[in-house]
């Protein structure tokens, strides 16, 4: 089969965070019927596929990433039948559908965990999770020093019905997210069934949450450095070689099906060569390029990350998967307006505020650079509108467990998860028919609403639409990058097919070579200003 037939090699995929995209029911939370109603918006924009963050049955301790049943839709998002309708309607519009898979942990309200707690120490039910006796004279100390990425200890001690303490269980995330034991064959077989369930329902792929965390180092030795949220400081719980056996198995589960399914790794690993291991031919198809996402606004850094990413992925025959924003990091329209442009953490009202005007200018330039690169790319809902991070949410509205688990030291990720603005003059900016929104929207979103931008010349939305259309007609996703010299050290300059791409990251205005201007992130004539990108067809 020609590589050009694999849709995931060059696709632009739009991430939908379901509770914040569109609310059909009026309860203030986005839902699957709301997404179905807005699917034509995605085709109008010009993306190839959508990725849905979790919509499964969940107590919502971590916004649905604490799953109680992997095959049932939570009532917050609608009915299970709505998921099937969404997949079918998307396919009718020629959109592929990727759904989230959360295999590192379940909810503590999953039947597996409830059975493990009830069965008691030493039972086979407990082998599906990571239970251990504590240290100390009476087991009062955690089994090791592992921390939760959300803050505090990674271990919680159970109590018997009479209140006496017993074993500890591991949770690398929230206390309500116990880690599964992937050495247990029942766990592996259960997820084989989950994969088959959703492929039988028509999904085209799975984004795998915490793909680098499923296997822990034998013996669970102490960690030498603290675990960070989305950090790449490797410890005994991250990027163990054993994860690759799991993904080879999943590849085997999906391979017999007709069509072309994709497994996408969310793997925060320390170097690009390690990341490339996840996309070897018999494992996964894509792995998010977080080195690109976290790169500072610096030309030399971008050249190095792009060069090394392409080389590492080409060595295993895989495309590179570019991304600048998602539901876990500060939106790049604000991140690029910070003094530290590589700082992806959220900000609160007491923190230094980003320059969102500067950030948006750079975000447009960075996006045009990204969409001109060979490979696949992800767009996070609302970035096509130029939405900034909501950095002044009053603390009483925060819902991310990071806020509480960190003792209010980290504001968490709510600021990038604000409900979408659809209509400027409607209550709740058109997100919900009732005007309710589960998180407050900043006033700045009003002028950025969809109805203020679609088909409006010069809008951020129109820039994205035009870039996606040109990316397709010029086959940039299937192209090959060649570096260009002579534009100075502050410019990222390359060609892809017959398109020349120049991003002036931080230098003085740069004289443009002769050629037809196909697209620019800001109005240009004969010079490319600072913080701008242009696509040219050279004479």
C-alpha positions as CSV (number, residue, x, y, z in Angstrom):
1,X,0.0,0.0,0.0
2,X,1.3,3.5,-0.8
3,X,2.1,5.6,2.2
4,X,-0.2,8.3,0.6
5,X,-3.2,6.1,1.3
6,X,-2.6,6.2,5.1
7,X,-4.9,9.1,6.0
8,X,-3.1,9.7,9.3
9,X,0.3,10.5,7.7
10,X,-0.8,13.9,6.5
11,X,-4.1,14.6,8.3
12,X,-5.0,17.7,10.2
13,X,-6.9,16.6,13.3
14,X,-9.2,18.9,15.4
15,X,-9.3,18.2,19.1
16,X,-12.7,18.5,20.7
17,X,-12.9,18.8,24.5
18,X,-16.5,17.6,24.7
19,X,-17.6,19.5,27.9
20,X,-16.4,22.8,26.3
21,X,-17.3,22.6,22.6
22,X,-21.1,22.9,22.3
23,X,-24.0,22.3,24.8
24,X,-27.2,21.0,23.2
25,X,-29.1,20.1,26.5
26,X,-28.8,23.5,28.1
27,X,-27.1,22.3,31.4
28,X,-24.0,24.3,30.7
29,X,-21.8,21.4,29.8
30,X,-20.9,20.5,26.3
31,X,-22.3,17.2,25.0
32,X,-22.3,14.8,22.1
33,X,-25.5,16.1,20.5
34,X,-23.9,19.6,20.6
35,X,-20.9,18.2,18.7
36,X,-23.1,16.5,16.2
37,X,-24.9,19.8,15.5
38,X,-21.6,21.6,15.0
39,X,-19.9,19.0,12.7
40,X,-20.4,21.1,9.6
41,X,-18.3,23.8,11.2
42,X,-15.3,21.4,11.1
43,X,-15.8,20.6,7.4
44,X,-16.1,24.3,6.7
45,X,-12.8,24.9,8.4
46,X,-11.2,22.1,6.4
47,X,-9.9,19.6,8.9
48,X,-9.6,15.9,8.1
49,X,-10.5,14.3,11.4
50,X,-11.6,15.0,15.0
51,X,-10.3,13.7,18.2
52,X,-12.7,13.5,21.1
53,X,-11.5,13.7,24.7
54,X,-13.2,11.2,27.0
55,X,-17.0,11.0,27.1
56,X,-17.2,7.7,29.0
57,X,-19.1,7.0,32.2
58,X,-17.2,8.8,35.0
59,X,-17.5,10.4,38.4
60,X,-15.6,13.3,36.7
61,X,-12.9,13.7,39.3
62,X,-10.6,14.5,36.5
63,X,-13.0,15.7,33.8
64,X,-13.7,12.2,32.5
65,X,-10.1,10.9,32.5
66,X,-11.3,8.8,35.5
67,X,-13.3,6.1,33.6
68,X,-15.9,3.9,35.3
69,X,-17.0,2.1,32.1
70,X,-15.1,2.3,28.8
71,X,-18.1,1.3,26.6
72,X,-20.9,3.6,28.0
73,X,-21.4,7.3,27.5
74,X,-21.7,9.4,30.6
75,X,-25.1,11.0,31.0
76,X,-23.4,14.4,31.2
77,X,-22.5,14.0,27.5
78,X,-25.7,12.3,26.3
79,X,-26.5,8.7,25.5
80,X,-24.4,5.9,24.3
81,X,-26.4,6.0,21.0
82,X,-25.2,9.6,20.5
83,X,-21.6,8.4,20.2
84,X,-22.6,6.0,17.4
85,X,-24.6,8.7,15.7
86,X,-21.7,11.1,16.0
87,X,-19.3,8.6,14.4
88,X,-21.8,8.0,11.5
89,X,-22.5,11.7,10.9
90,X,-18.8,12.5,10.9
91,X,-18.2,9.8,8.3
92,X,-21.0,11.2,6.2
93,X,-19.0,14.4,6.2
94,X,-15.8,12.6,5.3
95,X,-14.3,13.2,8.7
96,X,-12.3,10.5,10.5
97,X,-13.0,10.0,14.3
98,X,-10.3,9.4,16.9
99,X,-11.5,8.8,20.5
100,X,-9.5,8.9,23.8
101,X,-8.4,5.7,25.5
102,X,-7.3,5.9,29.1
103,X,-5.4,2.7,29.9
104,X,-3.0,3.8,32.7
105,X,-5.7,4.0,35.3
106,X,-9.5,3.7,35.9
107,X,-11.9,5.5,38.2
108,X,-12.0,4.1,41.8
109,X,-15.7,3.6,40.9
110,X,-14.9,1.1,38.1
111,X,-16.3,-2.3,38.9
112,X,-12.8,-3.8,38.7
113,X,-11.5,-1.6,41.5
114,X,-14.6,-2.0,43.6
115,X,-14.2,-5.8,43.3
116,X,-10.5,-5.5,44.2
117,X,-11.2,-3.4,47.3
118,X,-13.9,-5.9,48.4
119,X,-11.8,-9.0,47.8
120,X,-9.1,-7.9,50.2
121,X,-5.3,-8.3,50.3
122,X,-3.8,-11.3,48.5
123,X,-6.8,-11.7,46.2
124,X,-6.5,-12.2,42.5
125,X,-8.9,-9.2,42.0
126,X,-6.2,-6.9,43.6
127,X,-3.7,-8.1,41.0
128,X,-5.5,-5.9,38.4
129,X,-4.2,-2.8,40.2
130,X,-1.0,-2.0,42.1
131,X,-1.7,-2.7,45.8
132,X,1.2,-3.0,48.2
133,X,1.7,-3.3,52.0
134,X,3.1,-0.1,53.6
135,X,6.4,0.3,55.2
136,X,7.0,1.1,58.9
137,X,6.2,-0.9,62.0
138,X,2.5,-1.1,61.2
139,X,2.5,-0.4,57.5
140,X,1.8,3.3,58.1
141,X,4.3,4.6,55.5
142,X,3.7,4.5,51.7
143,X,5.4,1.6,49.9
144,X,7.8,4.0,48.2
145,X,8.3,7.8,47.6
146,X,6.4,8.1,44.4
147,X,4.4,11.3,44.0
148,X,1.3,12.1,42.1
149,X,1.7,14.4,39.0
150,X,-1.2,16.4,40.4
151,X,0.6,16.9,43.7
152,X,1.2,15.1,47.0
153,X,1.8,11.4,47.4
154,X,1.1,8.8,44.7
155,X,-0.2,6.3,47.3
156,X,-3.4,6.2,49.3
157,X,-4.1,3.7,52.1
158,X,-7.4,1.9,52.2
159,X,-9.5,1.4,55.3
160,X,-11.6,-1.6,56.2
161,X,-15.3,-1.0,57.0
162,X,-14.4,-0.8,60.7
163,X,-12.0,2.0,60.0
164,X,-8.8,0.0,60.5
165,X,-6.1,0.6,57.9
166,X,-4.9,-2.0,55.4
167,X,-3.0,-1.9,52.0
168,X,-2.0,1.1,49.9
169,X,-2.8,1.6,46.2
170,X,-0.9,3.5,43.6
171,X,-2.4,6.5,41.7
172,X,0.0,8.5,39.7
173,X,-2.8,11.1,39.1
174,X,-5.8,11.8,41.3
175,X,-6.6,9.7,44.4
176,X,-9.7,8.6,42.5
177,X,-7.6,7.3,39.6
178,X,-5.9,4.0,40.7
179,X,-3.2,2.7,38.3
180,X,-3.8,-0.6,36.6
181,X,-1.3,-3.4,36.7
182,X,-0.4,-4.1,33.1
183,X,1.4,-7.2,34.0
184,X,-2.0,-8.8,34.6
185,X,-3.3,-10.7,31.5
186,X,-6.9,-9.8,32.5
187,X,-6.1,-6.1,32.1
188,X,-4.5,-6.7,28.7
189,X,-7.4,-8.8,27.5
190,X,-10.0,-6.3,28.8
191,X,-8.4,-3.5,26.7
192,X,-8.3,-5.8,23.7
193,X,-12.0,-5.9,24.0
194,X,-12.4,-2.2,24.5
195,X,-10.4,-1.6,21.3
196,X,-12.6,-4.0,19.4
197,X,-15.8,-2.5,20.8
198,X,-15.1,0.9,19.5
199,X,-13.6,-0.2,16.1
200,X,-16.8,-2.2,15.6
201,X,-18.6,1.0,16.3
202,X,-16.7,2.7,13.5
203,X,-13.9,4.7,15.1
204,X,-10.8,5.4,13.1
205,X,-8.3,5.5,15.9
206,X,-7.4,6.0,19.5
207,X,-5.4,8.7,21.2
208,X,-3.7,6.9,24.1
209,X,-3.6,8.8,27.3
210,X,-0.3,8.6,29.3
211,X,1.0,6.1,26.8
212,X,4.5,6.2,28.4
213,X,3.2,5.2,31.9
214,X,1.5,1.8,31.7
215,X,4.5,-0.2,32.8
216,X,6.4,0.5,36.0
217,X,10.0,-0.6,36.8
218,X,10.0,-4.0,38.5
219,X,10.2,-3.7,42.3
220,X,8.8,-0.1,42.2
221,X,12.1,1.5,43.4
222,X,12.0,5.1,44.8
223,X,12.1,8.0,42.4
224,X,15.1,10.3,42.5
225,X,13.2,13.4,41.3
226,X,9.7,14.6,41.8
227,X,7.2,13.7,39.1
228,X,6.0,16.8,37.2
229,X,2.7,17.4,35.5
230,X,3.5,16.7,31.8
231,X,7.2,16.6,32.7
232,X,9.9,14.6,30.9
233,X,12.1,13.9,33.9
234,X,12.1,10.1,33.6
235,X,11.5,8.0,36.7
236,X,10.8,4.4,37.3
237,X,7.1,4.9,36.4
238,X,7.7,6.4,32.9
239,X,8.8,5.2,29.5
240,X,9.7,1.6,30.4
241,X,10.6,-0.6,27.5
242,X,7.7,-2.9,28.4
243,X,5.1,-0.5,27.1
244,X,6.1,-1.4,23.5
245,X,5.0,-5.0,23.9
246,X,1.5,-3.7,24.8
247,X,1.4,-1.5,21.6
248,X,2.6,-4.3,19.4
249,X,-0.3,-6.3,20.8
250,X,-2.8,-3.5,20.1
251,X,-1.4,-3.2,16.6
252,X,-2.2,-6.9,16.2
253,X,-5.8,-6.3,17.4
254,X,-6.4,-3.5,14.9
255,X,-4.6,-4.9,11.9
256,X,-7.2,-7.5,10.8
257,X,-9.9,-4.8,10.5
258,X,-10.7,-3.3,7.1
259,X,-9.7,0.3,6.8
260,X,-6.8,2.2,8.3
261,X,-6.9,2.7,12.1
262,X,-4.4,4.9,14.0
263,X,-3.0,4.7,17.5
264,X,-1.8,8.0,18.8
265,X,0.7,8.2,21.7
266,X,0.5,10.9,24.3
267,X,4.0,10.2,25.5
268,X,6.1,12.8,27.4
269,X,9.6,11.3,26.9
270,X,13.0,13.0,27.2
271,X,14.3,12.7,23.7
272,X,13.0,12.3,20.2
273,X,14.7,9.0,19.5
274,X,12.8,7.5,22.4
275,X,9.6,9.0,21.2
276,X,10.1,7.5,17.7
277,X,10.1,4.0,19.3
278,X,6.3,4.4,19.8
279,X,5.7,4.7,16.1
280,X,7.7,1.8,14.7
281,X,5.9,-0.1,12.0
282,X,4.4,-2.7,14.2
283,X,3.3,-0.3,17.0
284,X,1.5,3.0,16.9
285,X,1.0,5.4,14.0
286,X,1.4,8.8,15.6
287,X,3.1,10.4,18.6
288,X,2.5,14.0,19.6
289,X,5.6,16.1,19.2
290,X,5.8,17.8,22.6
291,X,9.3,19.0,22.0
292,X,7.8,21.2,19.3
293,X,4.9,22.3,21.5
294,X,7.2,23.3,24.4
295,X,9.9,24.9,22.3
296,X,10.6,28.5,23.1
297,X,9.9,31.2,20.5
298,X,13.4,31.0,19.1
299,X,14.5,30.3,15.6
300,X,17.5,28.1,16.4
301,X,15.4,26.0,18.8
302,X,12.7,25.5,16.1
303,X,15.3,24.5,13.5
304,X,16.8,22.0,15.8
305,X,13.5,20.5,16.9
306,X,12.2,20.2,13.4
307,X,15.4,18.7,12.0
308,X,15.7,16.2,14.8
309,X,12.0,15.3,14.8
310,X,12.0,14.5,11.1
311,X,15.2,12.5,11.3
312,X,14.0,10.4,14.3
313,X,10.7,9.6,12.7
314,X,12.1,9.0,9.2
315,X,14.4,6.4,10.8
316,X,11.3,4.3,11.7
317,X,9.3,5.2,8.6
318,X,6.7,7.3,10.5
319,X,5.4,10.8,10.0
320,X,6.0,13.6,12.5
321,X,2.9,14.7,14.4
322,X,3.0,18.5,15.1
323,X,1.0,20.3,17.8
324,X,1.0,23.7,19.5
325,X,-2.0,23.5,21.9
326,X,-4.2,21.0,23.7
327,X,-6.4,20.6,26.8
328,X,-3.4,20.2,29.2
329,X,-1.3,23.3,28.4
330,X,-1.6,27.1,28.2
331,X,-3.0,28.1,24.8
332,X,-0.2,29.1,22.5
333,X,-2.0,32.5,21.8
334,X,-1.1,33.3,25.4
335,X,2.0,31.2,25.9
336,X,3.9,33.1,23.2
337,X,3.0,36.3,24.9
338,X,4.9,35.3,28.1
339,X,8.4,36.3,29.0
340,X,9.1,32.5,29.1
341,X,7.5,31.4,25.9
342,X,8.2,27.7,26.7
343,X,6.3,27.8,30.0
344,X,3.2,25.7,29.3
345,X,1.6,25.9,32.8
346,X,-1.6,27.8,33.5
347,X,-1.7,31.2,35.1
348,X,-4.0,32.8,37.7
349,X,-5.1,36.3,38.4
350,X,-2.1,36.9,40.8
351,X,0.5,35.7,38.2
352,X,2.2,37.9,35.6
353,X,-0.2,38.2,32.7
354,X,0.7,37.4,29.1
355,X,0.7,39.9,26.4
356,X,-2.1,38.3,24.3
357,X,-1.7,40.7,21.4
358,X,1.9,39.7,21.0
359,X,1.0,36.1,21.7
360,X,-1.7,36.0,19.0
361,X,0.7,37.5,16.4
362,X,3.3,34.9,17.2
363,X,0.6,32.1,17.4
364,X,-0.5,32.9,13.8
365,X,3.1,32.8,12.7
366,X,3.8,29.6,14.5
367,X,0.7,27.9,13.2
368,X,1.6,28.8,9.6
369,X,5.0,27.4,10.2
370,X,3.6,24.2,11.7
371,X,1.0,23.6,8.9
372,X,3.7,23.9,6.3
373,X,5.7,21.0,7.7
374,X,5.5,17.5,6.3
375,X,3.5,15.1,8.4
376,X,0.3,15.4,10.5
377,X,-0.9,18.2,12.7
378,X,-3.4,18.7,15.5
379,X,-5.5,21.8,16.1
380,X,-7.1,22.4,19.5
381,X,-10.6,23.7,19.5
382,X,-10.8,27.5,19.6
383,X,-7.2,28.1,18.4
384,X,-8.6,28.8,15.0
385,X,-10.4,31.7,16.7
386,X,-7.2,33.0,18.3
387,X,-8.6,32.3,21.8
388,X,-6.3,33.3,24.6
389,X,-5.9,31.5,27.9
390,X,-8.4,32.6,30.5
391,X,-5.9,33.6,33.1
392,X,-8.1,35.5,35.5
393,X,-10.7,32.8,36.5
394,X,-11.8,33.5,40.1
395,X,-10.4,30.6,42.2
396,X,-13.9,29.5,43.4
397,X,-14.7,28.3,39.9
398,X,-11.7,26.1,39.4
399,X,-12.4,22.4,38.8
400,X,-9.1,20.9,37.8
401,X,-7.9,18.5,40.5
402,X,-4.4,20.0,40.1
403,X,-5.6,23.1,42.0
404,X,-6.7,21.2,45.2
405,X,-4.0,18.4,45.0
406,X,-1.2,21.0,44.8
407,X,-2.5,22.9,47.8
408,X,-3.5,25.8,45.6
409,X,0.1,26.2,44.4
410,X,-0.8,25.4,40.8
411,X,-3.9,26.8,39.1
412,X,-4.2,23.8,36.8
413,X,-5.7,23.6,33.3
414,X,-9.1,25.2,33.5
415,X,-7.9,28.3,31.6
416,X,-7.5,26.4,28.3
417,X,-10.8,24.5,28.7
418,X,-13.2,27.5,28.6
419,X,-16.5,26.9,26.7
420,X,-16.3,27.9,23.0
421,X,-17.8,31.3,21.9
422,X,-20.1,30.7,19.0
423,X,-22.3,33.9,18.9
424,X,-21.2,37.3,20.2
425,X,-24.6,38.6,21.2
426,X,-26.0,35.5,22.7
427,X,-26.0,34.5,26.4
428,X,-23.0,32.3,27.2
429,X,-21.7,33.4,23.7
430,X,-24.0,30.8,22.1
431,X,-22.3,27.9,23.8
432,X,-25.6,26.7,25.4
433,X,-29.3,27.5,24.6
434,X,-29.7,28.4,28.3
435,X,-26.7,30.6,28.4
436,X,-25.1,28.5,31.2
437,X,-21.3,27.7,31.0
438,X,-19.6,25.3,33.4
439,X,-16.6,27.6,33.5
440,X,-16.8,31.4,33.1
441,X,-15.9,32.9,29.7
442,X,-13.7,36.1,29.6
443,X,-15.2,39.2,28.0
444,X,-12.4,39.0,25.4
445,X,-14.1,36.0,23.8
446,X,-17.0,38.0,22.6
447,X,-15.1,39.7,19.8
448,X,-13.5,36.4,18.9
449,X,-16.8,34.4,18.6
450,X,-17.3,32.2,15.6
451,X,-20.0,34.4,14.1
452,X,-17.5,37.3,14.2
453,X,-14.9,35.5,12.2
454,X,-16.2,32.9,9.7
455,X,-15.5,34.1,6.2
456,X,-14.4,37.4,7.5
457,X,-11.2,38.5,5.6
458,X,-8.3,38.9,7.9
459,X,-9.8,36.9,10.8
460,X,-7.8,34.2,12.5
461,X,-10.5,31.7,11.4
462,X,-10.0,32.7,7.8
463,X,-6.2,32.3,8.1
464,X,-6.7,28.8,9.4
465,X,-9.2,27.9,6.7
466,X,-6.9,29.3,3.9
467,X,-3.9,27.5,5.4
468,X,-5.7,24.2,5.6
469,X,-6.9,24.5,2.0
470,X,-3.5,25.4,0.6
471,X,-1.9,22.6,2.7
472,X,-4.1,20.2,0.8
473,X,-3.8,21.6,-2.7
474,X,0.0,21.9,-2.3
475,X,0.3,18.4,-0.7
476,X,2.4,19.8,2.1
477,X,1.6,17.0,4.5
478,X,3.1,14.5,2.1
479,X,6.0,16.8,1.1
480,X,9.7,16.9,1.9
481,X,11.4,19.7,3.8
482,X,14.6,21.4,2.4
483,X,16.3,24.1,4.5
484,X,17.0,27.4,3.0
485,X,20.0,29.6,3.8
486,X,20.6,33.4,3.5
487,X,17.8,34.8,5.6
488,X,19.7,35.2,8.9
489,X,19.8,33.3,12.1
490,X,16.5,34.7,13.4
491,X,14.5,33.3,10.5
492,X,13.2,29.7,10.1
493,X,13.4,29.2,6.3
494,X,12.5,26.1,4.4
495,X,10.8,24.9,1.2
496,X,8.2,22.1,0.9
497,X,7.5,21.3,-2.7
498,X,7.0,24.5,-4.6
499,X,6.2,26.5,-1.4
500,X,8.8,28.6,0.4
501,X,8.1,29.2,4.1
502,X,9.8,32.0,6.1
503,X,9.1,32.6,9.8
504,X,10.7,35.7,11.2
505,X,10.9,34.7,14.8
506,X,12.7,37.7,16.3
507,X,14.8,39.6,13.8
508,X,14.5,42.8,11.9
509,X,12.2,42.9,8.9
510,X,13.5,40.6,6.2
511,X,13.4,41.3,2.5
512,X,11.2,38.8,0.7
513,X,12.5,36.9,-2.3
514,X,10.6,37.3,-5.6
515,X,7.5,35.2,-5.8
516,X,3.8,35.0,-5.4
517,X,2.6,35.4,-1.8
518,X,0.2,32.5,-1.2
519,X,-0.5,33.3,2.5
520,X,0.9,35.4,5.3
521,X,0.1,35.5,9.0
522,X,0.0,39.3,8.9
523,X,-0.2,41.8,5.9
524,X,3.2,41.9,4.1
525,X,4.5,43.6,1.0
526,X,8.2,43.4,0.2
527,X,9.4,42.7,3.7
528,X,8.5,40.1,6.4
529,X,8.1,41.8,9.8
530,X,9.1,40.3,13.1
531,X,6.8,37.5,14.5
532,X,5.3,36.7,11.1
533,X,5.3,33.8,8.6
534,X,4.8,33.9,4.8
535,X,4.2,31.2,2.3
536,X,5.6,32.0,-1.1
537,X,5.7,30.4,-4.5
538,X,9.0,31.5,-5.8
539,X,9.5,32.6,-9.4
